[in-house]
Amino acid sequence: MSMVSSVRTLSLCALLLLVPVSKPVNAAEKPVALYQQQKNVVYAELHGVGLLMDIFTPTGKSNGLAIVDVVSGAYHSDRGKLRDHERAQMFDIFCSRGYTIFAIRPGSIDKFNGPEMLENVNRGILWVKAHAGEYKIDPDRLALLGASAGGHLACMAAVSAAEPTAKTRVKAVAVFFPPTDLMNYGGLKLDITGSDRLSQAIRQLITPKGAETIDEQKLDELRTSFSPARLVQPGLPPFLLIHGTADFTVPIQQSRTMVAALEKANVPVTLIVKQGGGHPWPTIHEEVAKMADWIDGQLQ
């Protein structure tokens, strides 16, 4: 055999070794789904419009605990925002540990302002507690989760239920990169009457529909009342905040401000800083796992 033929034969053999041999797929070898998903469960109705959630129940052993996931990005809660949480492996990670997840969608800025979305979050929490027996979860050991706008709404829901007897109170709060102080955003006090996109977005978020012409003093009162870092008081449940240093959408100053307020009120708080992390970052599932570890410690 010539040297050229030998090389060709060896190359072909090497190629064959790299090609997987097809064989019938055994049912036992198929990946097992970590959860079952109920889509578009109506948890409240407003003006004839249903507010929706998806429910993720673990296919493995349940731990009897649940997480309320506030699904909102840029104050929109369409199904695309739910897919963002799916891509971050939130449902895989938490359901693999036995948690049931109630992914509530509190409505979008096109229809609701911020305080109305907060009311919708609270409606979702109350629905979960009312249906705890159906899903075999403990209504007194709920964790509240959110990211970005959803993190803001989750923080607002927590600080507005400070009293131990509050019906919407939860056991722990874990959020990614949340806005927390609309009076001081990124270290600067915004001109709330300005024409820049951020000022316009905050006015739309805090202003009651039909009252867009209210004065600057009233606008300051409204944005203060929708800034969870300015509403912290003693007795709140423990908080976890995770934020990236390269977040140009929600500056890390927003999480640091919330942490400072919680520490001043002697509320247990943990901050995880992701060096170089944006809004979000490609490996955010690693921080979701850290969040799951933290929630394990708070609820179990």
MARLOMAR-93863 format. One record per residue (C-alpha): residue in three letters; chain; z, y, x. Coordinates in nm, 3 decimals, always signed. Layout:
// MARLOMAR-93863
+------+------+---------+---------+---------+
| code | unit |      zz |      yy |      xx |
+------+------+---------+---------+---------+
|  Ala |    A |       Z |       Y |       X |
...
+------+------+---------+---------+---------+
***
This chain:
// MARLOMAR-93863
+------+------+---------+---------+---------+
| code | unit |      zz |      yy |      xx |
+------+------+---------+---------+---------+
|  Met |    A |  +0.000 |  +0.000 |  +0.000 |
|  Ser |    A |  -0.089 |  +0.344 |  +0.133 |
|  Met |    A |  +0.177 |  +0.604 |  +0.201 |
|  Val |    A |  +0.034 |  +0.824 |  -0.078 |
|  Ser |    A |  +0.055 |  +0.538 |  -0.327 |
|  Ser |    A |  +0.412 |  +0.463 |  -0.221 |
|  Val |    A |  +0.517 |  +0.825 |  -0.275 |
|  Arg |    A |  +0.351 |  +0.827 |  -0.618 |
|  Thr |    A |  +0.528 |  +0.504 |  -0.713 |
|  Leu |    A |  +0.868 |  +0.636 |  -0.602 |
|  Ser |    A |  +0.811 |  +0.963 |  -0.787 |
|  Leu |    A |  +0.722 |  +0.776 |  -1.105 |
|  Cys |    A |  +1.034 |  +0.560 |  -1.071 |
|  Ala |    A |  +1.250 |  +0.867 |  -1.022 |
|  Leu |    A |  +1.095 |  +1.029 |  -1.329 |
|  Leu |    A |  +1.157 |  +0.718 |  -1.539 |
|  Leu |    A |  +1.522 |  +0.724 |  -1.438 |
|  Leu |    A |  +1.551 |  +1.078 |  -1.575 |
|  Val |    A |  +1.393 |  +0.996 |  -1.911 |
|  Pro |    A |  +1.649 |  +0.866 |  -2.163 |
|  Val |    A |  +1.565 |  +0.534 |  -2.321 |
|  Ser |    A |  +1.544 |  +0.578 |  -2.695 |
|  Lys |    A |  +1.754 |  +0.346 |  -2.904 |
|  Pro |    A |  +1.873 |  +0.336 |  -3.263 |
|  Val |    A |  +2.162 |  +0.577 |  -3.324 |
|  Asn |    A |  +2.475 |  +0.396 |  -3.424 |
|  Ala |    A |  +2.658 |  +0.570 |  -3.706 |
|  Ala |    A |  +2.978 |  +0.549 |  -3.503 |
|  Glu |    A |  +2.815 |  +0.754 |  -3.226 |
|  Lys |    A |  +2.726 |  +1.050 |  -3.448 |
|  Pro |    A |  +2.940 |  +1.359 |  -3.385 |
|  Val |    A |  +3.221 |  +1.382 |  -3.636 |
|  Ala |    A |  +3.245 |  +1.710 |  -3.828 |
|  Leu |    A |  +3.575 |  +1.884 |  -3.763 |
|  Tyr |    A |  +3.592 |  +2.042 |  -4.106 |
|  Gln |    A |  +3.459 |  +2.049 |  -4.459 |
|  Gln |    A |  +3.338 |  +2.386 |  -4.581 |
|  Gln |    A |  +3.366 |  +2.521 |  -4.934 |
|  Lys |    A |  +3.129 |  +2.813 |  -4.967 |
|  Asn |    A |  +3.162 |  +3.122 |  -5.182 |
|  Val |    A |  +3.494 |  +3.053 |  -5.349 |
|  Val |    A |  +3.578 |  +3.351 |  -5.573 |
|  Tyr |    A |  +3.929 |  +3.478 |  -5.494 |
|  Ala |    A |  +3.918 |  +3.794 |  -5.708 |
|  Glu |    A |  +3.692 |  +3.984 |  -5.942 |
|  Leu |    A |  +3.645 |  +4.361 |  -5.947 |
|  His |    A |  +3.428 |  +4.539 |  -6.202 |
|  Gly |    A |  +3.246 |  +4.214 |  -6.268 |
|  Val |    A |  +3.180 |  +4.155 |  -5.898 |
|  Gly |    A |  +3.328 |  +3.849 |  -5.729 |
|  Leu |    A |  +3.507 |  +3.868 |  -5.392 |
|  Leu |    A |  +3.428 |  +3.560 |  -5.188 |
|  Met |    A |  +3.581 |  +3.336 |  -4.927 |
|  Asp |    A |  +3.477 |  +3.019 |  -4.748 |
|  Ile |    A |  +3.743 |  +2.755 |  -4.700 |
|  Phe |    A |  +3.744 |  +2.524 |  -4.397 |
|  Thr |    A |  +3.962 |  +2.215 |  -4.431 |
|  Pro |    A |  +4.013 |  +1.981 |  -4.135 |
|  Thr |    A |  +3.857 |  +1.636 |  -4.160 |
|  Gly |    A |  +4.127 |  +1.506 |  -3.929 |
|  Lys |    A |  +4.500 |  +1.517 |  -3.988 |
|  Ser |    A |  +4.619 |  +1.843 |  -4.141 |
|  Asn |    A |  +4.921 |  +2.018 |  -3.991 |
|  Gly |    A |  +5.008 |  +2.176 |  -4.326 |
|  Leu |    A |  +4.945 |  +2.526 |  -4.191 |
|  Ala |    A |  +4.680 |  +2.785 |  -4.269 |
|  Ile |    A |  +4.506 |  +3.089 |  -4.129 |
|  Val |    A |  +4.367 |  +3.378 |  -4.329 |
|  Asp |    A |  +4.062 |  +3.500 |  -4.138 |
|  Val |    A |  +3.949 |  +3.852 |  -4.234 |
|  Val |    A |  +3.572 |  +3.844 |  -4.192 |
|  Ser |    A |  +3.442 |  +4.196 |  -4.132 |
|  Gly |    A |  +3.230 |  +4.356 |  -3.864 |
|  Ala |    A |  +3.150 |  +4.727 |  -3.870 |
|  Tyr |    A |  +3.317 |  +4.708 |  -4.214 |
|  His |    A |  +3.050 |  +4.472 |  -4.346 |
|  Ser |    A |  +3.145 |  +4.124 |  -4.461 |
|  Asp |    A |  +2.813 |  +3.953 |  -4.525 |
|  Arg |    A |  +2.759 |  +3.590 |  -4.433 |
|  Gly |    A |  +2.618 |  +3.691 |  -4.096 |
|  Lys |    A |  +2.967 |  +3.807 |  -3.995 |
|  Leu |    A |  +3.096 |  +3.464 |  -4.094 |
|  Arg |    A |  +2.839 |  +3.307 |  -3.861 |
|  Asp |    A |  +2.972 |  +3.527 |  -3.579 |
|  His |    A |  +3.311 |  +3.358 |  -3.622 |
|  Glu |    A |  +3.139 |  +3.022 |  -3.632 |
|  Arg |    A |  +2.959 |  +3.096 |  -3.304 |
|  Ala |    A |  +3.294 |  +3.191 |  -3.151 |
|  Gln |    A |  +3.405 |  +2.835 |  -3.241 |
|  Met |    A |  +3.695 |  +2.965 |  -3.451 |
|  Phe |    A |  +3.656 |  +2.705 |  -3.722 |
|  Asp |    A |  +3.601 |  +2.419 |  -3.476 |
|  Ile |    A |  +3.900 |  +2.512 |  -3.263 |
|  Phe |    A |  +4.150 |  +2.574 |  -3.541 |
|  Cys |    A |  +4.041 |  +2.288 |  -3.767 |
|  Ser |    A |  +4.056 |  +2.047 |  -3.473 |
|  Arg |    A |  +4.426 |  +2.133 |  -3.453 |
|  Gly |    A |  +4.479 |  +2.066 |  -3.824 |
|  Tyr |    A |  +4.469 |  +2.420 |  -3.962 |
|  Thr |    A |  +4.306 |  +2.510 |  -4.293 |
|  Ile |    A |  +4.115 |  +2.838 |  -4.266 |
|  Phe |    A |  +4.055 |  +3.076 |  -4.553 |
|  Ala |    A |  +3.776 |  +3.308 |  -4.436 |
|  Ile |    A |  +3.798 |  +3.599 |  -4.678 |
|  Arg |    A |  +3.525 |  +3.859 |  -4.710 |
|  Pro |    A |  +3.684 |  +4.183 |  -4.833 |
|  Gly |    A |  +3.361 |  +4.361 |  -4.915 |
|  Ser |    A |  +3.144 |  +4.607 |  -4.725 |
|  Ile |    A |  +3.150 |  +4.980 |  -4.664 |
|  Asp |    A |  +2.844 |  +5.025 |  -4.886 |
|  Lys |    A |  +3.059 |  +4.934 |  -5.185 |
|  Phe |    A |  +3.424 |  +4.983 |  -5.080 |
|  Asn |    A |  +3.611 |  +5.230 |  -4.863 |
|  Gly |    A |  +3.880 |  +5.118 |  -4.618 |
|  Pro |    A |  +4.184 |  +5.129 |  -4.848 |
|  Glu |    A |  +3.988 |  +4.934 |  -5.111 |
|  Met |    A |  +3.897 |  +4.670 |  -4.852 |
|  Leu |    A |  +4.265 |  +4.650 |  -4.759 |
|  Glu |    A |  +4.350 |  +4.584 |  -5.124 |
|  Asn |    A |  +4.089 |  +4.308 |  -5.120 |
|  Val |    A |  +4.246 |  +4.153 |  -4.810 |
|  Asn |    A |  +4.581 |  +4.152 |  -4.988 |
|  Arg |    A |  +4.419 |  +3.992 |  -5.292 |
|  Gly |    A |  +4.292 |  +3.718 |  -5.063 |
|  Ile |    A |  +4.636 |  +3.658 |  -4.911 |
|  Leu |    A |  +4.790 |  +3.634 |  -5.258 |
|  Trp |    A |  +4.520 |  +3.388 |  -5.367 |
|  Val |    A |  +4.589 |  +3.166 |  -5.067 |
|  Lys |    A |  +4.962 |  +3.165 |  -5.138 |
|  Ala |    A |  +4.903 |  +3.091 |  -5.507 |
|  His |    A |  +4.682 |  +2.792 |  -5.418 |
|  Ala |    A |  +4.897 |  +2.659 |  -5.134 |
|  Gly |    A |  +4.991 |  +2.345 |  -5.327 |
|  Glu |    A |  +4.626 |  +2.262 |  -5.394 |
|  Tyr |    A |  +4.546 |  +2.274 |  -5.022 |
|  Lys |    A |  +4.880 |  +2.127 |  -4.908 |
|  Ile |    A |  +4.974 |  +2.419 |  -4.687 |
|  Asp |    A |  +5.295 |  +2.615 |  -4.638 |
|  Pro |    A |  +5.257 |  +2.960 |  -4.804 |
|  Asp |    A |  +5.544 |  +3.098 |  -4.596 |
|  Arg |    A |  +5.381 |  +3.014 |  -4.263 |
|  Leu |    A |  +5.045 |  +3.187 |  -4.272 |
|  Ala |    A |  +4.874 |  +3.347 |  -3.974 |
|  Leu |    A |  +4.644 |  +3.645 |  -4.023 |
|  Leu |    A |  +4.337 |  +3.670 |  -3.801 |
|  Gly |    A |  +4.057 |  +3.921 |  -3.760 |
|  Ala |    A |  +3.813 |  +4.072 |  -3.512 |
|  Ser |    A |  +3.693 |  +4.431 |  -3.478 |
|  Ala |    A |  +3.690 |  +4.581 |  -3.832 |
|  Gly |    A |  +3.849 |  +4.258 |  -3.956 |
|  Gly |    A |  +4.121 |  +4.303 |  -3.694 |
|  His |    A |  +4.182 |  +4.657 |  -3.817 |
|  Leu |    A |  +4.216 |  +4.537 |  -4.176 |
|  Ala |    A |  +4.442 |  +4.251 |  -4.067 |
|  Cys |    A |  +4.670 |  +4.494 |  -3.881 |
|  Met |    A |  +4.677 |  +4.722 |  -4.184 |
|  Ala |    A |  +4.769 |  +4.432 |  -4.412 |
|  Ala |    A |  +5.052 |  +4.334 |  -4.178 |
|  Val |    A |  +5.205 |  +4.680 |  -4.134 |
|  Ser |    A |  +5.183 |  +4.748 |  -4.508 |
|  Ala |    A |  +5.389 |  +4.434 |  -4.576 |
|  Ala |    A |  +5.679 |  +4.513 |  -4.345 |
|  Glu |    A |  +5.953 |  +4.413 |  -4.589 |
|  Pro |    A |  +6.055 |  +4.047 |  -4.555 |
|  Thr |    A |  +6.018 |  +4.008 |  -4.932 |
|  Ala |    A |  +5.666 |  +4.155 |  -4.945 |
|  Lys |    A |  +5.438 |  +3.918 |  -5.133 |
|  Thr |    A |  +5.155 |  +3.959 |  -4.881 |
|  Arg |    A |  +5.371 |  +3.916 |  -4.571 |
|  Val |    A |  +5.251 |  +3.666 |  -4.311 |
|  Lys |    A |  +5.421 |  +3.485 |  -4.024 |
|  Ala |    A |  +5.196 |  +3.597 |  -3.736 |
|  Val |    A |  +4.901 |  +3.830 |  -3.670 |
|  Ala |    A |  +4.630 |  +3.761 |  -3.410 |
|  Val |    A |  +4.336 |  +3.997 |  -3.363 |
|  Phe |    A |  +4.043 |  +4.070 |  -3.134 |
|  Phe |    A |  +3.955 |  +4.428 |  -3.030 |
|  Pro |    A |  +4.078 |  +4.614 |  -3.340 |
|  Pro |    A |  +4.061 |  +4.988 |  -3.412 |
|  Thr |    A |  +4.424 |  +5.092 |  -3.460 |
|  Asp |    A |  +4.442 |  +5.473 |  -3.428 |
|  Leu |    A |  +4.180 |  +5.683 |  -3.602 |
|  Met |    A |  +4.351 |  +6.004 |  -3.489 |
|  Asn |    A |  +4.311 |  +5.931 |  -3.118 |
|  Tyr |    A |  +4.008 |  +5.715 |  -3.046 |
|  Gly |    A |  +3.954 |  +5.636 |  -2.682 |
|  Gly |    A |  +4.205 |  +5.896 |  -2.568 |
|  Leu |    A |  +4.051 |  +6.187 |  -2.756 |
|  Lys |    A |  +4.131 |  +6.345 |  -3.090 |
|  Leu |    A |  +3.810 |  +6.340 |  -3.287 |
|  Asp |    A |  +3.681 |  +6.639 |  -3.477 |
|  Ile |    A |  +3.687 |  +6.465 |  -3.813 |
|  Thr |    A |  +3.446 |  +6.724 |  -3.953 |
|  Gly |    A |  +3.192 |  +6.659 |  -3.677 |
|  Ser |    A |  +2.837 |  +6.537 |  -3.726 |
|  Asp |    A |  +2.852 |  +6.260 |  -3.462 |
|  Arg |    A |  +2.819 |  +5.901 |  -3.581 |
|  Leu |    A |  +3.181 |  +5.807 |  -3.514 |
|  Ser |    A |  +3.324 |  +6.099 |  -3.712 |
|  Gln |    A |  +3.085 |  +6.029 |  -3.996 |
|  Ala |    A |  +3.179 |  +5.660 |  -3.997 |
|  Ile |    A |  +3.552 |  +5.736 |  -4.007 |
|  Arg |    A |  +3.503 |  +5.986 |  -4.292 |
|  Gln |    A |  +3.311 |  +5.725 |  -4.489 |
|  Leu |    A |  +3.584 |  +5.468 |  -4.420 |
|  Ile |    A |  +3.884 |  +5.675 |  -4.527 |
|  Thr |    A |  +3.745 |  +5.903 |  -4.797 |
|  Pro |    A |  +3.770 |  +5.810 |  -5.165 |
|  Lys |    A |  +3.432 |  +5.782 |  -5.332 |
|  Gly |    A |  +3.335 |  +6.110 |  -5.492 |
|  Ala |    A |  +3.574 |  +6.316 |  -5.278 |
|  Glu |    A |  +3.357 |  +6.367 |  -4.971 |
|  Thr |    A |  +3.421 |  +6.743 |  -4.959 |
|  Ile |    A |  +3.801 |  +6.735 |  -4.909 |
|  Asp |    A |  +3.940 |  +6.959 |  -4.634 |
|  Glu |    A |  +4.024 |  +6.874 |  -4.274 |
|  Gln |    A |  +4.401 |  +6.856 |  -4.329 |
|  Lys |    A |  +4.357 |  +6.599 |  -4.605 |
|  Leu |    A |  +4.115 |  +6.403 |  -4.386 |
|  Asp |    A |  +4.377 |  +6.392 |  -4.111 |
|  Glu |    A |  +4.634 |  +6.264 |  -4.360 |
|  Leu |    A |  +4.394 |  +5.994 |  -4.475 |
|  Arg |    A |  +4.304 |  +5.873 |  -4.127 |
|  Thr |    A |  +4.671 |  +5.872 |  -4.022 |
|  Ser |    A |  +4.754 |  +5.657 |  -4.323 |
|  Phe |    A |  +4.479 |  +5.415 |  -4.221 |
|  Ser |    A |  +4.587 |  +5.389 |  -3.856 |
|  Pro |    A |  +4.812 |  +5.082 |  -3.819 |
|  Ala |    A |  +4.946 |  +5.197 |  -3.481 |
|  Arg |    A |  +5.095 |  +5.500 |  -3.658 |
|  Leu |    A |  +5.252 |  +5.289 |  -3.934 |
|  Val |    A |  +5.444 |  +5.035 |  -3.724 |
|  Gln |    A |  +5.808 |  +4.983 |  -3.811 |
|  Pro |    A |  +6.075 |  +4.731 |  -3.707 |
|  Gly |    A |  +6.076 |  +4.389 |  -3.865 |
|  Leu |    A |  +5.703 |  +4.315 |  -3.849 |
|  Pro |    A |  +5.583 |  +3.962 |  -3.761 |
|  Pro |    A |  +5.472 |  +3.887 |  -3.402 |
|  Phe |    A |  +5.133 |  +4.019 |  -3.291 |
|  Leu |    A |  +4.870 |  +3.896 |  -3.045 |
|  Leu |    A |  +4.590 |  +4.132 |  -2.940 |
|  Ile |    A |  +4.292 |  +4.031 |  -2.724 |
|  His |    A |  +4.063 |  +4.301 |  -2.586 |
|  Gly |    A |  +3.797 |  +4.338 |  -2.318 |
|  Thr |    A |  +3.797 |  +4.607 |  -2.052 |
|  Ala |    A |  +3.423 |  +4.677 |  -2.100 |
|  Asp |    A |  +3.435 |  +4.727 |  -2.476 |
|  Phe |    A |  +3.235 |  +5.042 |  -2.550 |
|  Thr |    A |  +3.250 |  +4.997 |  -2.927 |
|  Val |    A |  +3.627 |  +4.982 |  -2.968 |
|  Pro |    A |  +3.794 |  +5.105 |  -2.647 |
|  Ile |    A |  +4.080 |  +4.895 |  -2.512 |
|  Gln |    A |  +4.297 |  +5.205 |  -2.556 |
|  Gln |    A |  +4.312 |  +5.109 |  -2.924 |
|  Ser |    A |  +4.489 |  +4.781 |  -2.850 |
|  Arg |    A |  +4.713 |  +4.939 |  -2.587 |
|  Thr |    A |  +4.818 |  +5.203 |  -2.841 |
|  Met |    A |  +4.907 |  +4.934 |  -3.095 |
|  Val |    A |  +5.100 |  +4.737 |  -2.832 |
|  Ala |    A |  +5.300 |  +5.047 |  -2.734 |
|  Ala |    A |  +5.390 |  +5.117 |  -3.097 |
|  Leu |    A |  +5.497 |  +4.756 |  -3.156 |
|  Glu |    A |  +5.706 |  +4.748 |  -2.839 |
|  Lys |    A |  +5.876 |  +5.074 |  -2.936 |
|  Ala |    A |  +5.972 |  +4.914 |  -3.269 |
|  Asn |    A |  +6.095 |  +4.596 |  -3.094 |
|  Val |    A |  +5.826 |  +4.384 |  -3.259 |
|  Pro |    A |  +5.722 |  +4.082 |  -3.046 |
|  Val |    A |  +5.371 |  +4.145 |  -2.912 |
|  Thr |    A |  +5.137 |  +3.989 |  -2.656 |
|  Leu |    A |  +4.825 |  +4.152 |  -2.513 |
|  Ile |    A |  +4.556 |  +3.944 |  -2.343 |
|  Val |    A |  +4.311 |  +4.157 |  -2.144 |
|  Lys |    A |  +3.965 |  +4.011 |  -2.080 |
|  Gln |    A |  +3.831 |  +4.163 |  -1.760 |
|  Gly |    A |  +3.471 |  +4.272 |  -1.815 |
|  Gly |    A |  +3.482 |  +4.164 |  -2.178 |
|  Gly |    A |  +3.261 |  +4.357 |  -2.418 |
|  His |    A |  +3.243 |  +4.351 |  -2.798 |
|  Pro |    A |  +3.254 |  +4.050 |  -2.789 |
|  Trp |    A |  +3.174 |  +3.842 |  -2.476 |
|  Pro |    A |  +2.979 |  +3.515 |  -2.425 |
|  Thr |    A |  +3.283 |  +3.296 |  -2.350 |
|  Ile |    A |  +3.505 |  +3.429 |  -2.627 |
|  His |    A |  +3.572 |  +3.071 |  -2.745 |
|  Glu |    A |  +3.802 |  +3.040 |  -2.443 |
|  Glu |    A |  +4.015 |  +3.324 |  -2.578 |
|  Val |    A |  +3.999 |  +3.172 |  -2.927 |
|  Ala |    A |  +4.164 |  +2.864 |  -2.775 |
|  Lys |    A |  +4.434 |  +3.087 |  -2.623 |
|  Met |    A |  +4.482 |  +3.245 |  -2.964 |
|  Ala |    A |  +4.520 |  +2.899 |  -3.114 |
|  Asp |    A |  +4.785 |  +2.815 |  -2.853 |
|  Trp |    A |  +4.975 |  +3.131 |  -2.943 |
|  Ile |    A |  +4.954 |  +3.064 |  -3.319 |
|  Asp |    A |  +5.075 |  +2.708 |  -3.257 |
|  Gly |    A |  +5.385 |  +2.856 |  -3.095 |
|  Gln |    A |  +5.447 |  +3.100 |  -3.380 |
|  Leu |    A |  +5.395 |  +2.868 |  -3.676 |
|  Gln |    A |  +5.505 |  +2.529 |  -3.546 |
+------+------+---------+---------+---------+
***
